[in-house]
């Protein structure tokens, strides 16, 4: 599988491949909305933010499709491209918002997505 999340919360993937990212340790007291967003090296958003409702569970799993990761491009003369992602847990009822530090990252450290060029298109492309 060419979609790997390491212990630092950093992701490595091949452009156009699908994969899963689990966000664990959520409070179970409310039905939180968990947002996921990607930015390029200039902090420009890539694609739209996606979100899931926690449904009072301590974990949500984002399922990324090949068409979603296809938005993460690699230049023709590059071996890979690096993007950044963030996750925020919100509850609109009490205006709660909390940016999640994934893996062993601390505030201010960025979670990366290292994207390698697509090798084959496949049947869903």
Secondary structure, 3 states (H helix, E strand, C coil): CCEEECCCCCEEEECCCCEEEEEECCCCCCCCEEEEEEECCCCCEEEEEEEEECCCCCEEEEEECHHHHCCCCCCCCCCEEEEEEEEEEEECCCCEEEECCCCCCCCCCCEEEEEECCCCCCCCC
